[in-house]
Amino acid sequence: LEAMEKGRMYCSRGDSRVWPRLDSFNVFGKDGRKAFMGETLTTAHFPIIKFSISYTTE
């Protein structure tokens, strides 16, 4: 429930044959700080965002 409350979740819509999935979501600040899925990062500069998406089939 905490993930829903804080907006730290996503939904995925498949067509019953193919299902997309967020494998990783990482944010890096210029000052060396970092946050991973479900975490928060506050930075004064533009962050670097890296993510990985895959899908599964039948």
Distance bins in CASP14 RR format, pairs under 12 A and 6 or more apart:
PFRMAT RR
TARGET T0000
AUTHOR 0000-0000-0000
RMODE 2
METHOD distances of the structure
MODEL  1
1 7 0 0 0 0 0 1 0 0 0 0 0
1 8 0 0 0 0 0 1 0 0 0 0 0
1 9 0 0 0 0 0 1 0 0 0 0 0
2 8 1 0 0 1 0 0 0 0 0 0 0
2 9 0 0 0 0 1 0 0 0 0 0 0
2 38 0 0 0 0 1 0 0 0 0 0 0
3 9 1 0 1 0 0 0 0 0 0 0 0
3 10 0 0 0 0 1 0 0 0 0 0 0
3 11 0 0 0 0 0 1 0 0 0 0 0
3 37 0 0 0 0 1 0 0 0 0 0 0
3 38 1 0 0 1 0 0 0 0 0 0 0
3 39 0 0 0 0 0 1 0 0 0 0 0
4 10 0 0 0 0 0 1 0 0 0 0 0
4 11 0 0 0 0 0 1 0 0 0 0 0
6 38 0 0 0 0 1 0 0 0 0 0 0
6 39 0 0 0 0 0 1 0 0 0 0 0
6 40 0 0 0 0 1 0 0 0 0 0 0
7 38 0 0 0 0 1 0 0 0 0 0 0
7 40 0 0 0 0 0 1 0 0 0 0 0
8 22 0 0 0 0 0 1 0 0 0 0 0
8 25 0 0 0 0 1 0 0 0 0 0 0
8 35 0 0 0 0 0 1 0 0 0 0 0
8 36 0 0 0 0 0 1 0 0 0 0 0
8 37 1 0 0 1 0 0 0 0 0 0 0
8 38 1 0 1 0 0 0 0 0 0 0 0
8 39 0 0 0 0 1 0 0 0 0 0 0
8 40 0 0 0 0 1 0 0 0 0 0 0
9 22 0 0 0 0 0 1 0 0 0 0 0
9 25 0 0 0 0 0 1 0 0 0 0 0
9 37 0 0 0 0 1 0 0 0 0 0 0
9 38 0 0 0 0 1 0 0 0 0 0 0
10 20 0 0 0 0 1 0 0 0 0 0 0
10 21 0 0 0 0 1 0 0 0 0 0 0
10 22 1 0 0 1 0 0 0 0 0 0 0
10 25 0 0 0 0 1 0 0 0 0 0 0
10 37 0 0 0 0 1 0 0 0 0 0 0
10 38 0 0 0 0 0 1 0 0 0 0 0
10 51 0 0 0 0 0 1 0 0 0 0 0
10 53 0 0 0 0 0 1 0 0 0 0 0
11 19 0 0 0 0 0 1 0 0 0 0 0
11 20 0 0 0 0 0 1 0 0 0 0 0
11 21 0 0 0 0 0 1 0 0 0 0 0
11 22 0 0 0 0 0 1 0 0 0 0 0
12 18 0 0 0 0 0 1 0 0 0 0 0
12 19 1 0 0 1 0 0 0 0 0 0 0
12 20 1 0 1 0 0 0 0 0 0 0 0
12 21 1 0 0 1 0 0 0 0 0 0 0
12 22 1 0 0 1 0 0 0 0 0 0 0
12 23 0 0 0 0 0 1 0 0 0 0 0
12 53 0 0 0 0 1 0 0 0 0 0 0
12 54 0 0 0 0 0 1 0 0 0 0 0
12 55 0 0 0 0 1 0 0 0 0 0 0
12 56 0 0 0 0 0 1 0 0 0 0 0
13 19 0 0 0 0 1 0 0 0 0 0 0
13 20 1 0 0 1 0 0 0 0 0 0 0
13 21 0 0 0 0 0 1 0 0 0 0 0
13 55 0 0 0 0 0 1 0 0 0 0 0
14 20 1 0 0 1 0 0 0 0 0 0 0
14 21 0 0 0 0 0 1 0 0 0 0 0
14 55 0 0 0 0 1 0 0 0 0 0 0
14 56 0 0 0 0 1 0 0 0 0 0 0
14 57 0 0 0 0 0 1 0 0 0 0 0
14 58 0 0 0 0 0 1 0 0 0 0 0
15 55 0 0 0 0 0 1 0 0 0 0 0
15 57 0 0 0 0 0 1 0 0 0 0 0
15 58 0 0 0 0 0 1 0 0 0 0 0
16 56 0 0 0 0 0 1 0 0 0 0 0
16 57 0 0 0 0 0 1 0 0 0 0 0
16 58 0 0 0 0 1 0 0 0 0 0 0
17 55 0 0 0 0 1 0 0 0 0 0 0
17 56 0 0 0 0 1 0 0 0 0 0 0
17 57 1 0 0 1 0 0 0 0 0 0 0
17 58 1 0 1 0 0 0 0 0 0 0 0
18 54 0 0 0 0 0 1 0 0 0 0 0
18 55 1 0 1 0 0 0 0 0 0 0 0
18 56 1 0 0 1 0 0 0 0 0 0 0
18 57 1 0 1 0 0 0 0 0 0 0 0
18 58 0 0 0 0 1 0 0 0 0 0 0
19 53 0 0 0 0 0 1 0 0 0 0 0
19 54 0 0 0 0 1 0 0 0 0 0 0
19 55 1 0 0 1 0 0 0 0 0 0 0
19 56 1 0 1 0 0 0 0 0 0 0 0
19 57 0 0 0 0 1 0 0 0 0 0 0
19 58 0 0 0 0 1 0 0 0 0 0 0
20 52 0 0 0 0 0 1 0 0 0 0 0
20 53 1 0 0 1 0 0 0 0 0 0 0
20 54 1 0 0 1 0 0 0 0 0 0 0
20 55 1 0 1 0 0 0 0 0 0 0 0
20 56 0 0 0 0 1 0 0 0 0 0 0
20 57 0 0 0 0 0 1 0 0 0 0 0
21 51 0 0 0 0 0 1 0 0 0 0 0
21 52 0 0 0 0 1 0 0 0 0 0 0
21 53 1 0 0 1 0 0 0 0 0 0 0
21 54 1 0 1 0 0 0 0 0 0 0 0
21 55 1 0 0 1 0 0 0 0 0 0 0
21 56 1 0 0 1 0 0 0 0 0 0 0
21 57 0 0 0 0 0 1 0 0 0 0 0
22 36 0 0 0 0 0 1 0 0 0 0 0
22 37 1 0 0 1 0 0 0 0 0 0 0
22 38 0 0 0 0 0 1 0 0 0 0 0
22 50 0 0 0 0 0 1 0 0 0 0 0
22 51 1 0 0 1 0 0 0 0 0 0 0
22 52 1 0 0 1 0 0 0 0 0 0 0
22 53 1 0 1 0 0 0 0 0 0 0 0
22 54 0 0 0 0 1 0 0 0 0 0 0
22 55 0 0 0 0 0 1 0 0 0 0 0
23 36 0 0 0 0 0 1 0 0 0 0 0
23 37 0 0 0 0 1 0 0 0 0 0 0
23 50 0 0 0 0 0 1 0 0 0 0 0
23 51 1 0 0 1 0 0 0 0 0 0 0
23 52 1 0 1 0 0 0 0 0 0 0 0
23 53 1 0 0 1 0 0 0 0 0 0 0
23 54 1 0 1 0 0 0 0 0 0 0 0
23 55 0 0 0 0 0 1 0 0 0 0 0
23 56 0 0 0 0 0 1 0 0 0 0 0
24 35 0 0 0 0 0 1 0 0 0 0 0
24 36 1 0 0 1 0 0 0 0 0 0 0
24 37 1 0 0 1 0 0 0 0 0 0 0
24 38 0 0 0 0 0 1 0 0 0 0 0
24 49 0 0 0 0 0 1 0 0 0 0 0
24 50 1 0 0 1 0 0 0 0 0 0 0
24 51 1 0 0 1 0 0 0 0 0 0 0
24 52 1 0 1 0 0 0 0 0 0 0 0
24 53 0 0 0 0 1 0 0 0 0 0 0
24 54 0 0 0 0 1 0 0 0 0 0 0
25 34 0 0 0 0 0 1 0 0 0 0 0
25 35 0 0 0 0 1 0 0 0 0 0 0
25 36 1 0 0 1 0 0 0 0 0 0 0
25 37 1 0 1 0 0 0 0 0 0 0 0
25 38 1 0 0 1 0 0 0 0 0 0 0
25 39 0 0 0 0 1 0 0 0 0 0 0
25 41 0 0 0 0 0 1 0 0 0 0 0
25 47 0 0 0 0 0 1 0 0 0 0 0
25 49 1 0 0 1 0 0 0 0 0 0 0
25 50 1 0 0 1 0 0 0 0 0 0 0
25 51 1 0 1 0 0 0 0 0 0 0 0
25 52 0 0 0 0 1 0 0 0 0 0 0
25 53 0 0 0 0 1 0 0 0 0 0 0
26 33 0 0 0 0 0 1 0 0 0 0 0
26 34 1 0 0 1 0 0 0 0 0 0 0
26 35 1 0 0 1 0 0 0 0 0 0 0
26 36 1 0 1 0 0 0 0 0 0 0 0
26 37 1 0 0 1 0 0 0 0 0 0 0
26 38 0 0 0 0 0 1 0 0 0 0 0
26 39 0 0 0 0 1 0 0 0 0 0 0
26 41 0 0 0 0 1 0 0 0 0 0 0
26 47 0 0 0 0 1 0 0 0 0 0 0
26 48 0 0 0 0 1 0 0 0 0 0 0
26 49 1 0 0 1 0 0 0 0 0 0 0
26 50 1 0 1 0 0 0 0 0 0 0 0
26 51 1 0 0 1 0 0 0 0 0 0 0
26 52 0 0 0 0 1 0 0 0 0 0 0
27 33 0 0 0 0 1 0 0 0 0 0 0
27 34 1 0 0 1 0 0 0 0 0 0 0
27 35 1 0 1 0 0 0 0 0 0 0 0
27 36 1 0 0 1 0 0 0 0 0 0 0
27 37 0 0 0 0 1 0 0 0 0 0 0
27 38 0 0 0 0 0 1 0 0 0 0 0
27 39 0 0 0 0 1 0 0 0 0 0 0
27 40 0 0 0 0 1 0 0 0 0 0 0
27 41 1 0 1 0 0 0 0 0 0 0 0
27 42 0 0 0 0 0 1 0 0 0 0 0
27 43 0 0 0 0 1 0 0 0 0 0 0
27 45 0 0 0 0 0 1 0 0 0 0 0
27 46 0 0 0 0 0 1 0 0 0 0 0
27 47 1 0 1 0 0 0 0 0 0 0 0
27 48 1 0 0 1 0 0 0 0 0 0 0
27 49 1 0 1 0 0 0 0 0 0 0 0
27 50 1 0 0 1 0 0 0 0 0 0 0
27 51 0 0 0 0 1 0 0 0 0 0 0
28 34 1 0 1 0 0 0 0 0 0 0 0
28 35 0 0 0 0 1 0 0 0 0 0 0
28 36 0 0 0 0 0 1 0 0 0 0 0
28 39 0 0 0 0 0 1 0 0 0 0 0
28 41 1 0 0 1 0 0 0 0 0 0 0
28 43 0 0 0 0 1 0 0 0 0 0 0
28 45 0 0 0 0 0 1 0 0 0 0 0
28 46 0 0 0 0 0 1 0 0 0 0 0
28 47 1 0 0 1 0 0 0 0 0 0 0
28 48 1 0 1 0 0 0 0 0 0 0 0
28 49 1 0 0 1 0 0 0 0 0 0 0
28 50 1 0 0 1 0 0 0 0 0 0 0
28 51 0 0 0 0 0 1 0 0 0 0 0
29 35 0 0 0 0 1 0 0 0 0 0 0
29 41 1 0 0 1 0 0 0 0 0 0 0
29 42 0 0 0 0 1 0 0 0 0 0 0
29 43 1 0 1 0 0 0 0 0 0 0 0
29 44 0 0 0 0 1 0 0 0 0 0 0
29 45 1 0 0 1 0 0 0 0 0 0 0
29 46 0 0 0 0 1 0 0 0 0 0 0
29 47 1 0 1 0 0 0 0 0 0 0 0
29 48 1 0 0 1 0 0 0 0 0 0 0
29 49 0 0 0 0 1 0 0 0 0 0 0
29 50 0 0 0 0 0 1 0 0 0 0 0
30 41 0 0 0 0 0 1 0 0 0 0 0
30 43 1 0 0 1 0 0 0 0 0 0 0
30 44 0 0 0 0 1 0 0 0 0 0 0
30 45 1 0 1 0 0 0 0 0 0 0 0
30 46 1 0 0 1 0 0 0 0 0 0 0
30 47 1 0 0 1 0 0 0 0 0 0 0
30 48 0 0 0 0 1 0 0 0 0 0 0
31 41 0 0 0 0 0 1 0 0 0 0 0
31 42 0 0 0 0 0 1 0 0 0 0 0
31 43 1 0 0 1 0 0 0 0 0 0 0
31 44 0 0 0 0 1 0 0 0 0 0 0
31 45 1 0 0 1 0 0 0 0 0 0 0
31 47 0 0 0 0 0 1 0 0 0 0 0
31 48 0 0 0 0 0 1 0 0 0 0 0
32 41 0 0 0 0 1 0 0 0 0 0 0
32 43 0 0 0 0 1 0 0 0 0 0 0
32 45 0 0 0 0 0 1 0 0 0 0 0
32 47 0 0 0 0 0 1 0 0 0 0 0
32 48 0 0 0 0 1 0 0 0 0 0 0
33 39 0 0 0 0 0 1 0 0 0 0 0
33 40 0 0 0 0 0 1 0 0 0 0 0
33 41 1 0 0 1 0 0 0 0 0 0 0
33 42 0 0 0 0 1 0 0 0 0 0 0
33 43 1 0 0 1 0 0 0 0 0 0 0
33 44 0 0 0 0 0 1 0 0 0 0 0
33 45 0 0 0 0 0 1 0 0 0 0 0
33 47 0 0 0 0 1 0 0 0 0 0 0
33 48 0 0 0 0 0 1 0 0 0 0 0
34 40 0 0 0 0 0 1 0 0 0 0 0
34 41 1 0 0 1 0 0 0 0 0 0 0
34 43 0 0 0 0 0 1 0 0 0 0 0
34 47 0 0 0 0 1 0 0 0 0 0 0
34 48 0 0 0 0 1 0 0 0 0 0 0
34 49 0 0 0 0 0 1 0 0 0 0 0
34 50 0 0 0 0 1 0 0 0 0 0 0
35 41 1 1 0 0 0 0 0 0 0 0 0
35 42 0 0 0 0 1 0 0 0 0 0 0
35 43 0 0 0 0 1 0 0 0 0 0 0
35 47 0 0 0 0 1 0 0 0 0 0 0
35 48 0 0 0 0 0 1 0 0 0 0 0
35 49 0 0 0 0 0 1 0 0 0 0 0
35 50 0 0 0 0 0 1 0 0 0 0 0
36 49 0 0 0 0 0 1 0 0 0 0 0
36 50 0 0 0 0 0 1 0 0 0 0 0
36 51 0 0 0 0 0 1 0 0 0 0 0
36 52 0 0 0 0 0 1 0 0 0 0 0
37 49 0 0 0 0 0 1 0 0 0 0 0
37 50 0 0 0 0 0 1 0 0 0 0 0
37 51 0 0 0 0 1 0 0 0 0 0 0
37 52 0 0 0 0 0 1 0 0 0 0 0
40 47 0 0 0 0 0 1 0 0 0 0 0
41 47 1 0 0 1 0 0 0 0 0 0 0
41 48 0 0 0 0 0 1 0 0 0 0 0
41 49 0 0 0 0 1 0 0 0 0 0 0
43 49 0 0 0 0 0 1 0 0 0 0 0
END
